[in-house]
Amino acid sequence: GKLIYFDIGLRAEAIRAMLAHANFEYEDERVTFEQWGAMKESGISPMGGLPIWQEDGITMGQCNAILRTLGMRLGYYTTDPMVAYQIDSLLDFTEDIIEKFGRYILPTMMGGELGDQTMFMEFWDKHIPIVEARLAGHGKDWAAGTDRPTIADFKLFAQYSYTFHEVNSATIIPAELQEQIRAKIEAAPAYKAWAARMQELQAAYLAARPARTF
């Protein structure tokens, strides 16, 4: 298969991280915004955006749908409806708030300065407590209450993996903001332990990943 997205993490990061963990071979095509303009005009994307996944003559759109489809195939999803709820609600929650993260950093891609710091911190003020409550509530190692990582873990960890200098040498998040976020994590022990597990789980991928700001 082929994954097509920009040369950043954002909405493709969870897909790439999961495929790396599964040792699944695929083509990772990274396009520029200029290239995407021409591609979009061609109608290549079934829903008008990126990422898209292509295989066997089929083109799939929507990051969560792609992540779920590949997760089912590779053992990172479930056949249990209640576990599916635990997974999917975390995916949908992340999509609800990810714009707060993206709007802070995206202006730098156009040569501008970092965006709204307040909105960026709002992302963490929503993200950390929700994940902490899930983890503390079921007491399991992984976000959806499962015995092994699921697509929800890769989705939730994506922004963390681009924020802190110890996991991303190219981060542009100011040190003082990193420290503020760390303080919030210190107050969320289940989240802190989960993030450490995710960092260990993805150590090889994170070390090999191209250095990007997000």
Salt bridges, closest charged atoms under 4 A:
ASP7 OD1 - ARG30 NH1 2.88
ASP7 OD2 - ARG212 NE 2.86
GLU13 OE2 - ARG209 NH1 2.95
ASP28 OD1 - ARG16 NE 3.23
ASP28 OD2 - ARG30 NH2 3.01
GLU29 OE1 - LYS2 NZ 3.08
GLU55 OE2 - ARG73 NH2 2.85
ASP88 OD1 - ARG68 NE 3.14
GLU95 OE1 - ARG11 NE 2.98
GLU95 OE2 - LYS155 NZ 2.56
GLU99 OE2 - ARG103 NH2 2.76
GLU122 OE1 - LYS100 NZ 3.09
ASP125 OD1 - LYS184 NZ 2.79
ASP141 OD1 - ARG197 NH1 3.69
ASP147 OD1 - LYS140 NZ 3.60
GLU166 OE1 - HIS165 NE2 3.74
GLU166 OE1 - ARG182 NH2 2.63
GLU179 OE2 - ARG182 NH1 2.66
GLU186 OE2 - LYS192 NZ 2.84
